[in-house]
Amino acid sequence: MSGAPLWRGYWHLFASTSAAAFIMQIDLAMVARLGGRASGAYAILMRVTLLDVAVTIASAAVAAIALGHAQKNGETAEAIEKTCALSTALGGVTAIFGFFVYPIFLDALMGDAAAPFIGAPIVWLVAGAPFRALASTQGFLLHALGRGGSALAWKLAEIPMKAAANVLFMESLGFDFAGCFLAGCVIAAASSLWLWSRLQAHGARRMRLPEIDFARSFLCGTFWEALRVLSPQAAMLFSLTLFSLPWQNGGDGQRLDSFAAAQTFMLFVLGPLITLARYLAIRLPSKSHEEWATTLAPAIRVGAPIALTATIFLLFGRDWIGTTLYRQHGAWWSVFVACLALSLPVRFVGGIIRGLTLARSRFAELTSVDVLAQWFIAPLFILFGLSVNRPDIAYQSLIWPEALAVFLLWRSLRSAPEEPVRLSLSSKGHVQ
């Protein structure tokens, strides 16, 4: 693969995921116009639906990786039909879970004020879960097939469609808060229908139930990948809790505010690297193992200078970023961004290695290494740094846990067999 197709496909995926986040901001802005605690209820619901989001992302990623392996065996249509069926079923499971659990969380977090937001809003929210899971999987499958432009075009079209649907259901038809989620359900259903029409060009005719072995392999991969999606979110919340504890040193709240703002900034900086790992994971499986090196060459040749440039920019611009964008200053901000910058070259290598690991369908191994780094190594630096009020120690948690994870994953790849593991589509197959 030459550099141009590789990066074009990468940007299609990155723009698609960014468009999805933008749609959420449209929802939040329009819900805020309802007044009262509507915007707070929406934000809380988006947080408690994290499991739904994790399963949706994970099943889509596993489906795309499975499709990549299937393409080499001429089983493209079968992979599309079976993975779409499984993703829809998983969306149904999360819908049932959410119907009973989301009202409990909303009531616990908002008290009596939650009453107007329980009932129809949650019904429409969970009703859209199977469609969201299916549409996400279909979009990833198109990216894996090299048709990311089609997926991006539809995702961009969803932005004005969602805004118009919000106006229709929330204001014109008077559904108010529930109208936002009714609109989401309708748009998700329309998206799944349109995306399926694009997949039909690759031989897909109907969703079909897969064999038990394939379903077990797919669900196992989805479990580990969903856990990996959830782990950093929970780890960030845990780290924020550590900063909020009443330490003898640094108890004025300034370092907590700086850390919270810096976490938000970090999510923005690391987004492209997360997308790089995802993109490599869904494009490499369709190629022979001998082609992997030539496929990765453009990513390294272009990506490495970008990572180094970002490192230099953050090192020299961290105080300006903090003062101008986040109203933050002082060591607990400045040192965080400096350590984040120094970690970028390692994280770039980590993005490539994670892509390779995912392409081999080694979901459990990748999740285990990331959980080790995020939950057992990083907190040690944070705890010690907070106890002595030293940001330079606490923020080593941004560098060394990632370096350890990259080392362990690289060593595992070097010792792995040449043939990547894969999800088998045959009735007699299993994870090899």
Secondary structure, DSSP 8 states (H G I E B T S, - for coil): --HHHHHHHHHHHHHHHHHHHHHHHHHHHHHHTT-TTHHHHHHHHHHHTHHHHHHHHHHHHHHHHHHHHHHHTT-HHHHHHHHHHHHHHHHHHHHHHHHHHHHHHHHHHHGGGGGGGSSHHHHHHHHTHHHHHHHHHHHHHHHHTT-HHHHHHHHHHHHHHHHHHHIIIIIIS--THHHHHHHHHHHHHHHHHHHHHHHGGGT--S-----HHHHHHHHHHHHHHHHHHHHHHHHHHHHHHHHHS--SSSTTSHHHHHHHHHHHHHHHHHHHHHHHHHHHHHHGGGS-GGGHHHHHHHHHHHHHHHHHHHHHHHHHHHHHHHHHHS---SHHHHHHHHHHHHHHHHHHHHHHHHHHHHHTT-HHHHHHHHHHIIIIIHHHHHHHHHHTT-HHHHGGGGTHHHHHHHHHHHHHHHHS-SS------STT----
